[in-house]
Amino acid sequence: MSQSEALPRLETPEVRVTEHRMVPGAATGHHRHGYDYVIVPLTAGVLGIVSAEGETRTEIAPGVAYFRKAGVEHDVFNAGDAPLAFVEVELKDRPG
């Protein structure tokens, strides 16, 4: 798998905002989220997620945000056939 592209967009003492771009098959690599975070998809597609619980696939749609608590450990990959993009907003005042 190729590596996804992570583009820093904003960092303050309160938040870190990163845009992620993924060609089909690209992955973030296994990581742990140190803060609560919000994901805002910019494109429609299918996110594959590999965690200790196994592998899942989730349809995402532009603007349909979701929230996760700190401590999540996973690898995220583009399981579709078109490029994906999403914005991750980490809430630095909510560590886990």
C-alpha positions in Angstrom: 0.0 0.0 0.0 1.1 3.5 -0.7 1.2 6.2 2.1 -1.6 8.7 2.4 -0.7 12.4 2.2 -1.1 14.4 5.4 -1.2 18.2 5.0 -1.0 20.3 8.1 -3.6 23.1 7.8 -3.7 24.8 11.3 -2.2 24.3 14.7 -3.0 26.3 17.8 -2.8 25.4 21.5 -6.4 24.2 21.3 -6.6 22.3 17.9 -4.6 20.6 15.2 -6.2 20.5 11.8 -4.8 18.1 9.1 -6.1 17.4 5.6 -5.6 13.8 4.5 -5.6 12.7 0.9 -5.6 9.1 -0.2 -5.4 7.5 -3.6 -7.0 4.1 -3.9 -5.2 1.6 -1.7 -3.2 4.3 0.2 -3.1 4.0 4.0 -2.2 6.2 7.0 -0.2 3.5 8.7 -1.0 2.1 12.2 -1.4 5.0 14.7 -2.9 5.9 18.0 -5.0 9.1 18.5 -3.7 11.0 21.5 -6.7 13.4 21.5 -10.4 13.3 20.9 -11.0 14.1 17.2 -13.5 15.0 14.5 -13.3 13.7 10.9 -15.0 15.8 8.2 -15.0 14.0 4.8 -14.3 16.2 1.7 -15.2 13.5 -0.8 -17.4 10.4 -0.9 -15.9 7.0 -0.8 -15.1 3.9 1.3 -12.7 4.0 4.3 -11.2 0.7 5.3 -10.2 0.5 9.0 -7.9 -2.1 10.5 -7.9 -2.3 14.3 -7.5 -4.9 17.0 -11.2 -5.8 16.5 -10.6 -6.6 12.8 -11.3 -4.9 9.5 -14.3 -2.7 8.7 -15.4 -0.6 5.7 -17.4 2.5 6.1 -19.0 4.7 3.4 -18.2 8.4 3.9 -20.0 11.4 2.4 -18.8 15.0 2.0 -19.6 17.1 5.1 -20.9 14.2 7.1 -18.7 14.5 10.2 -18.0 12.0 12.9 -16.3 12.1 16.4 -14.0 9.6 18.1 -12.5 9.6 21.6 -8.8 9.6 22.2 -7.0 6.3 22.4 -8.3 4.8 19.1 -5.6 2.7 17.5 -6.0 1.7 13.8 -4.7 1.9 10.2 -7.0 3.7 7.8 -7.0 3.0 4.1 -8.9 4.0 0.9 -10.9 0.9 0.1 -12.6 2.5 -2.9 -11.6 3.1 -6.5 -11.4 6.9 -6.4 -9.3 9.4 -4.4 -10.5 10.3 -0.9 -9.9 13.4 1.2 -10.9 14.3 4.7 -10.1 16.8 7.4 -9.1 15.7 10.9 -9.6 18.1 13.8 -7.8 17.0 16.9 -9.0 18.6 20.2 -5.7 19.2 22.0 -7.5 20.1 25.3 -9.0 16.6 25.4 -6.1 14.2 25.6 -6.5 10.5 26.2 
